[in-house]
Amino acid sequence: MADRNETIRIDEDAARGAVTNTGLRYVLAFSLGFAVIAMSLVWIIPALAHAHH
């Protein structure tokens, strides 16, 4: 029978079920930046075009 007071040690990757530092944060940052720029252009270009009329 196992001792209930025994400390169980699991390394980070096994505990998370994933590998760290895969570059996902860079993909998310790039996607967020691209979305902000695209949405800004969608708003700014028609506003500038309408101002000239």
PDB file of N, CA, C and O in Angstrom:
ATOM      1  N   MET A   1       0.840  -1.181   0.000  1.00  0.00           N
ATOM      2  CA  MET A   1       0.000   0.000   0.000  1.00  0.00           C
ATOM      3  C   MET A   1       0.885   1.245   0.000  1.00  0.00           C
ATOM      4  O   MET A   1       1.897   1.296   0.700  1.00  0.00           O
ATOM      5  N   ALA A   2       0.503   2.233  -0.780  1.00  0.00           N
ATOM      6  CA  ALA A   2       1.296   3.449  -0.908  1.00  0.00           C
ATOM      7  C   ALA A   2       1.126   4.337   0.316  1.00  0.00           C
ATOM      8  O   ALA A   2       0.060   4.381   0.930  1.00  0.00           O
ATOM      9  N   ASP A   3       2.197   5.041   0.654  1.00  0.00           N
ATOM     10  CA  ASP A   3       2.167   5.978   1.774  1.00  0.00           C
ATOM     11  C   ASP A   3       1.498   7.271   1.318  1.00  0.00           C
ATOM     12  O   ASP A   3       1.950   7.882   0.349  1.00  0.00           O
ATOM     13  N   ARG A   4       0.444   7.696   1.985  1.00  0.00           N
ATOM     14  CA  ARG A   4      -0.300   8.896   1.589  1.00  0.00           C
ATOM     15  C   ARG A   4       0.483  10.178   1.854  1.00  0.00           C
ATOM     16  O   ARG A   4       0.148  11.217   1.286  1.00  0.00           O
ATOM     17  N   ASN A   5       1.492  10.142   2.678  1.00  0.00           N
ATOM     18  CA  ASN A   5       2.285  11.324   2.989  1.00  0.00           C
ATOM     19  C   ASN A   5       3.484  11.479   2.058  1.00  0.00           C
ATOM     20  O   ASN A   5       4.232  12.451   2.166  1.00  0.00           O
ATOM     21  N   GLU A   6       3.667  10.535   1.153  1.00  0.00           N
ATOM     22  CA  GLU A   6       4.800  10.587   0.237  1.00  0.00           C
ATOM     23  C   GLU A   6       4.561  11.677  -0.821  1.00  0.00           C
ATOM     24  O   GLU A   6       3.467  11.780  -1.376  1.00  0.00           O
ATOM     25  N   THR A   7       5.574  12.472  -1.087  1.00  0.00           N
ATOM     26  CA  THR A   7       5.482  13.554  -2.063  1.00  0.00           C
ATOM     27  C   THR A   7       5.596  12.983  -3.468  1.00  0.00           C
ATOM     28  O   THR A   7       6.478  12.173  -3.752  1.00  0.00           O
ATOM     29  N   ILE A   8       4.701  13.411  -4.337  1.00  0.00           N
ATOM     30  CA  ILE A   8       4.740  12.995  -5.732  1.00  0.00           C
ATOM     31  C   ILE A   8       5.301  14.151  -6.542  1.00  0.00           C
ATOM     32  O   ILE A   8       4.808  15.275  -6.455  1.00  0.00           O
ATOM     33  N   ARG A   9       6.326  13.876  -7.323  1.00  0.00           N
ATOM     34  CA  ARG A   9       6.959  14.908  -8.126  1.00  0.00           C
ATOM     35  C   ARG A   9       6.761  14.583  -9.607  1.00  0.00           C
ATOM     36  O   ARG A   9       7.086  13.491 -10.074  1.00  0.00           O
ATOM     37  N   ILE A  10       6.221  15.563 -10.328  1.00  0.00           N
ATOM     38  CA  ILE A  10       5.988  15.416 -11.764  1.00  0.00           C
ATOM     39  C   ILE A  10       6.636  16.612 -12.451  1.00  0.00           C
ATOM     40  O   ILE A  10       6.473  17.752 -12.017  1.00  0.00           O
ATOM     41  N   ASP A  11       7.370  16.342 -13.525  1.00  0.00           N
ATOM     42  CA  ASP A  11       8.012  17.467 -14.212  1.00  0.00           C
ATOM     43  C   ASP A  11       6.963  18.339 -14.911  1.00  0.00           C
ATOM     44  O   ASP A  11       5.816  17.931 -15.092  1.00  0.00           O
ATOM     45  N   GLU A  12       7.385  19.553 -15.299  1.00  0.00           N
ATOM     46  CA  GLU A  12       6.468  20.567 -15.842  1.00  0.00           C
ATOM     47  C   GLU A  12       5.718  20.092 -17.079  1.00  0.00           C
ATOM     48  O   GLU A  12       4.502  20.262 -17.171  1.00  0.00           O
ATOM     49  N   ASP A  13       6.433  19.499 -18.030  1.00  0.00           N
ATOM     50  CA  ASP A  13       5.801  19.079 -19.276  1.00  0.00           C
ATOM     51  C   ASP A  13       4.749  17.998 -19.042  1.00  0.00           C
ATOM     52  O   ASP A  13       3.690  18.013 -19.670  1.00  0.00           O
ATOM     53  N   ALA A  14       5.034  17.073 -18.152  1.00  0.00           N
ATOM     54  CA  ALA A  14       4.072  16.008 -17.871  1.00  0.00           C
ATOM     55  C   ALA A  14       2.847  16.556 -17.149  1.00  0.00           C
ATOM     56  O   ALA A  14       1.729  16.111 -17.407  1.00  0.00           O
ATOM     57  N   ALA A  15       3.043  17.507 -16.259  1.00  0.00           N
ATOM     58  CA  ALA A  15       1.924  18.074 -15.507  1.00  0.00           C
ATOM     59  C   ALA A  15       1.022  18.912 -16.405  1.00  0.00           C
ATOM     60  O   ALA A  15      -0.199  18.881 -16.254  1.00  0.00           O
ATOM     61  N   ARG A  16       1.603  19.652 -17.326  1.00  0.00           N
ATOM     62  CA  ARG A  16       0.821  20.516 -18.213  1.00  0.00           C
ATOM     63  C   ARG A  16       0.277  19.754 -19.403  1.00  0.00           C
ATOM     64  O   ARG A  16      -0.716  20.171 -20.000  1.00  0.00           O
ATOM     65  N   GLY A  17       0.895  18.669 -19.752  1.00  0.00           N
ATOM     66  CA  GLY A  17       0.480  17.923 -20.925  1.00  0.00           C
ATOM     67  C   GLY A  17       0.867  18.629 -22.213  1.00  0.00           C
ATOM     68  O   GLY A  17       0.270  18.383 -23.262  1.00  0.00           O
ATOM     69  N   ALA A  18       1.865  19.509 -22.141  1.00  0.00           N
ATOM     70  CA  ALA A  18       2.282  20.258 -23.332  1.00  0.00           C
ATOM     71  C   ALA A  18       3.748  20.632 -23.205  1.00  0.00           C
ATOM     72  O   ALA A  18       4.349  20.535 -22.135  1.00  0.00           O
ATOM     73  N   VAL A  19       4.296  21.055 -24.311  1.00  0.00           N
ATOM     74  CA  VAL A  19       5.681  21.511 -24.344  1.00  0.00           C
ATOM     75  C   VAL A  19       5.670  23.032 -24.305  1.00  0.00           C
ATOM     76  O   VAL A  19       4.864  23.662 -24.990  1.00  0.00           O
ATOM     77  N   THR A  20       6.545  23.621 -23.522  1.00  0.00           N
ATOM     78  CA  THR A  20       6.596  25.084 -23.423  1.00  0.00           C
ATOM     79  C   THR A  20       7.474  25.662 -24.529  1.00  0.00           C
ATOM     80  O   THR A  20       8.226  24.937 -25.182  1.00  0.00           O
ATOM     81  N   ASN A  21       7.371  26.958 -24.729  1.00  0.00           N
ATOM     82  CA  ASN A  21       8.184  27.713 -25.683  1.00  0.00           C
ATOM     83  C   ASN A  21       8.042  27.202 -27.111  1.00  0.00           C
ATOM     84  O   ASN A  21       9.040  26.950 -27.787  1.00  0.00           O
ATOM     85  N   THR A  22       6.816  27.051 -27.564  1.00  0.00           N
ATOM     86  CA  THR A  22       6.593  26.593 -28.935  1.00  0.00           C
ATOM     87  C   THR A  22       6.409  27.744 -29.899  1.00  0.00           C
ATOM     88  O   THR A  22       6.207  27.513 -31.091  1.00  0.00           O
ATOM     89  N   GLY A  23       6.472  28.983 -29.423  1.00  0.00           N
ATOM     90  CA  GLY A  23       6.301  30.130 -30.290  1.00  0.00           C
ATOM     91  C   GLY A  23       4.852  30.556 -30.426  1.00  0.00           C
ATOM     92  O   GLY A  23       4.545  31.454 -31.210  1.00  0.00           O
ATOM     93  N   LEU A  24       3.964  29.933 -29.683  1.00  0.00           N
ATOM     94  CA  LEU A  24       2.547  30.265 -29.780  1.00  0.00           C
ATOM     95  C   LEU A  24       2.283  31.710 -29.402  1.00  0.00           C
ATOM     96  O   LEU A  24       1.415  32.356 -29.988  1.00  0.00           O
ATOM     97  N   ARG A  25       3.024  32.224 -28.426  1.00  0.00           N
ATOM     98  CA  ARG A  25       2.793  33.613 -28.012  1.00  0.00           C
ATOM     99  C   ARG A  25       3.125  34.588 -29.134  1.00  0.00           C
ATOM    100  O   ARG A  25       2.506  35.647 -29.234  1.00  0.00           O
ATOM    101  N   TYR A  26       4.101  34.243 -29.983  1.00  0.00           N
ATOM    102  CA  TYR A  26       4.434  35.114 -31.104  1.00  0.00           C
ATOM    103  C   TYR A  26       3.344  35.077 -32.164  1.00  0.00           C
ATOM    104  O   TYR A  26       3.028  36.104 -32.766  1.00  0.00           O
ATOM    105  N   VAL A  27       2.774  33.916 -32.396  1.00  0.00           N
ATOM    106  CA  VAL A  27       1.678  33.795 -33.351  1.00  0.00           C
ATOM    107  C   VAL A  27       0.482  34.599 -32.859  1.00  0.00           C
ATOM    108  O   VAL A  27      -0.158  35.296 -33.646  1.00  0.00           O
ATOM    109  N   LEU A  28       0.177  34.512 -31.584  1.00  0.00           N
ATOM    110  CA  LEU A  28      -0.945  35.266 -31.028  1.00  0.00           C
ATOM    111  C   LEU A  28      -0.689  36.767 -31.078  1.00  0.00           C
ATOM    112  O   LEU A  28      -1.596  37.538 -31.390  1.00  0.00           O
ATOM    113  N   ALA A  29       0.525  37.188 -30.775  1.00  0.00           N
ATOM    114  CA  ALA A  29       0.856  38.616 -30.814  1.00  0.00           C
ATOM    115  C   ALA A  29       0.771  39.151 -32.239  1.00  0.00           C
ATOM    116  O   ALA A  29       0.241  40.241 -32.458  1.00  0.00           O
ATOM    117  N   PHE A  30       1.279  38.409 -33.198  1.00  0.00           N
ATOM    118  CA  PHE A  30       1.214  38.823 -34.604  1.00  0.00           C
ATOM    119  C   PHE A  30      -0.239  38.903 -35.066  1.00  0.00           C
ATOM    120  O   PHE A  30      -0.624  39.861 -35.736  1.00  0.00           O
ATOM    121  N   SER A  31      -1.039  37.915 -34.716  1.00  0.00           N
ATOM    122  CA  SER A  31      -2.446  37.900 -35.105  1.00  0.00           C
ATOM    123  C   SER A  31      -3.202  39.077 -34.498  1.00  0.00           C
ATOM    124  O   SER A  31      -4.023  39.700 -35.171  1.00  0.00           O
ATOM    125  N   LEU A  32      -2.934  39.381 -33.246  1.00  0.00           N
ATOM    126  CA  LEU A  32      -3.594  40.509 -32.593  1.00  0.00           C
ATOM    127  C   LEU A  32      -3.200  41.817 -33.264  1.00  0.00           C
ATOM    128  O   LEU A  32      -4.057  42.659 -33.533  1.00  0.00           O
ATOM    129  N   GLY A  33      -1.921  41.991 -33.535  1.00  0.00           N
ATOM    130  CA  GLY A  33      -1.454  43.203 -34.207  1.00  0.00           C
ATOM    131  C   GLY A  33      -2.063  43.343 -35.594  1.00  0.00           C
ATOM    132  O   GLY A  33      -2.482  44.434 -35.983  1.00  0.00           O
ATOM    133  N   PHE A  34      -2.115  42.247 -36.342  1.00  0.00           N
ATOM    134  CA  PHE A  34      -2.708  42.281 -37.678  1.00  0.00           C
ATOM    135  C   PHE A  34      -4.190  42.630 -37.600  1.00  0.00           C
ATOM    136  O   PHE A  34      -4.676  43.412 -38.417  1.00  0.00           O
ATOM    137  N   ALA A  35      -4.913  42.072 -36.643  1.00  0.00           N
ATOM    138  CA  ALA A  35      -6.344  42.362 -36.494  1.00  0.00           C
ATOM    139  C   ALA A  35      -6.581  43.828 -36.156  1.00  0.00           C
ATOM    140  O   ALA A  35      -7.501  44.447 -36.689  1.00  0.00           O
ATOM    141  N   VAL A  36      -5.759  44.384 -35.276  1.00  0.00           N
ATOM    142  CA  VAL A  36      -5.907  45.801 -34.906  1.00  0.00           C
ATOM    143  C   VAL A  36      -5.646  46.703 -36.114  1.00  0.00           C
ATOM    144  O   VAL A  36      -6.387  47.658 -36.349  1.00  0.00           O
ATOM    145  N   ILE A  37      -4.600  46.404 -36.875  1.00  0.00           N
ATOM    146  CA  ILE A  37      -4.282  47.208 -38.055  1.00  0.00           C
ATOM    147  C   ILE A  37      -5.377  47.083 -39.107  1.00  0.00           C
ATOM    148  O   ILE A  37      -5.794  48.085 -39.687  1.00  0.00           O
ATOM    149  N   ALA A  38      -5.844  45.870 -39.359  1.00  0.00           N
ATOM    150  CA  ALA A  38      -6.891  45.664 -40.359  1.00  0.00           C
ATOM    151  C   ALA A  38      -8.184  46.374 -39.972  1.00  0.00           C
ATOM    152  O   ALA A  38      -8.811  47.016 -40.815  1.00  0.00           O
ATOM    153  N   MET A  39      -8.586  46.268 -38.718  1.00  0.00           N
ATOM    154  CA  MET A  39      -9.818  46.927 -38.282  1.00  0.00           C
ATOM    155  C   MET A  39      -9.663  48.451 -38.326  1.00  0.00           C
ATOM    156  O   MET A  39     -10.620  49.159 -38.640  1.00  0.00           O
ATOM    157  N   SER A  40      -8.481  48.953 -38.016  1.00  0.00           N
ATOM    158  CA  SER A  40      -8.244  50.395 -38.090  1.00  0.00           C
ATOM    159  C   SER A  40      -8.355  50.885 -39.521  1.00  0.00           C
ATOM    160  O   SER A  40      -8.958  51.929 -39.772  1.00  0.00           O
ATOM    161  N   LEU A  41      -7.780  50.146 -40.467  1.00  0.00           N
ATOM    162  CA  LEU A  41      -7.860  50.546 -41.872  1.00  0.00           C
ATOM    163  C   LEU A  41      -9.289  50.501 -42.385  1.00  0.00           C
ATOM    164  O   LEU A  41      -9.701  51.365 -43.159  1.00  0.00           O
ATOM    165  N   VAL A  42     -10.048  49.500 -41.959  1.00  0.00           N
ATOM    166  CA  VAL A  42     -11.452  49.396 -42.371  1.00  0.00           C
ATOM    167  C   VAL A  42     -12.243  50.601 -41.871  1.00  0.00           C
ATOM    168  O   VAL A  42     -13.216  51.006 -42.507  1.00  0.00           O
ATOM    169  N   TRP A  43     -11.850  51.161 -40.772  1.00  0.00           N
ATOM    170  CA  TRP A  43     -12.550  52.329 -40.214  1.00  0.00           C
ATOM    171  C   TRP A  43     -11.996  53.647 -40.778  1.00  0.00           C
ATOM    172  O   TRP A  43     -12.766  54.561 -41.076  1.00  0.00           O
ATOM    173  N   ILE A  44     -10.684  53.749 -40.925  1.00  0.00           N
ATOM    174  CA  ILE A  44     -10.058  55.009 -41.311  1.00  0.00           C
ATOM    175  C   ILE A  44     -10.256  55.320 -42.802  1.00  0.00           C
ATOM    176  O   ILE A  44     -10.575  56.457 -43.151  1.00  0.00           O
ATOM    177  N   ILE A  45     -10.076  54.349 -43.666  1.00  0.00           N
ATOM    178  CA  ILE A  45     -10.162  54.610 -45.109  1.00  0.00           C
ATOM    179  C   ILE A  45     -11.541  55.133 -45.516  1.00  0.00           C
ATOM    180  O   ILE A  45     -11.604  56.140 -46.222  1.00  0.00           O
ATOM    181  N   PRO A  46     -12.647  54.505 -45.111  1.00  0.00           N
ATOM    182  CA  PRO A  46     -13.948  55.089 -45.468  1.00  0.00           C
ATOM    183  C   PRO A  46     -14.181  56.457 -44.827  1.00  0.00           C
ATOM    184  O   PRO A  46     -14.840  57.309 -45.423  1.00  0.00           O
ATOM    185  N   ALA A  47     -13.655  56.678 -43.631  1.00  0.00           N
ATOM    186  CA  ALA A  47     -13.822  57.984 -42.982  1.00  0.00           C
ATOM    187  C   ALA A  47     -13.096  59.070 -43.773  1.00  0.00           C
ATOM    188  O   ALA A  47     -13.620  60.173 -43.929  1.00  0.00           O
ATOM    189  N   LEU A  48     -11.915  58.776 -44.267  1.00  0.00           N
ATOM    190  CA  LEU A  48     -11.171  59.734 -45.081  1.00  0.00           C
ATOM    191  C   LEU A  48     -11.858  59.970 -46.428  1.00  0.00           C
ATOM    192  O   LEU A  48     -11.908  61.100 -46.912  1.00  0.00           O
ATOM    193  N   ALA A  49     -12.380  58.912 -47.024  1.00  0.00           N
ATOM    194  CA  ALA A  49     -13.057  59.040 -48.308  1.00  0.00           C
ATOM    195  C   ALA A  49     -14.343  59.860 -48.156  1.00  0.00           C
ATOM    196  O   ALA A  49     -14.682  60.647 -49.040  1.00  0.00           O
ATOM    197  N   HIS A  50     -15.040  59.683 -47.068  1.00  0.00           N
ATOM    198  CA  HIS A  50     -16.282  60.416 -46.837  1.00  0.00           C
ATOM    199  C   HIS A  50     -16.014  61.887 -46.509  1.00  0.00           C
ATOM    200  O   HIS A  50     -16.856  62.740 -46.792  1.00  0.00           O
ATOM    201  N   ALA A  51     -14.874  62.194 -45.928  1.00  0.00           N
ATOM    202  CA  ALA A  51     -14.534  63.568 -45.557  1.00  0.00           C
ATOM    203  C   ALA A  51     -14.281  64.425 -46.792  1.00  0.00           C
ATOM    204  O   ALA A  51     -14.457  65.642 -46.736  1.00  0.00           O
ATOM    205  N   HIS A  52     -13.873  63.824 -47.900  1.00  0.00           N
ATOM    206  CA  HIS A  52     -13.587  64.585 -49.113  1.00  0.00           C
ATOM    207  C   HIS A  52     -14.833  64.912 -49.924  1.00  0.00           C
ATOM    208  O   HIS A  52     -14.755  65.719 -50.850  1.00  0.00           O
ATOM    209  N   HIS A  53     -15.950  64.329 -49.617  1.00  0.00           N
ATOM    210  CA  HIS A  53     -17.186  64.590 -50.379  1.00  0.00           C
ATOM    211  C   HIS A  53     -17.852  65.847 -49.956  1.00  0.00           C
ATOM    212  O   HIS A  53     -18.897  66.205 -50.498  1.00  0.00           O
TER     213      HIS A  53
END
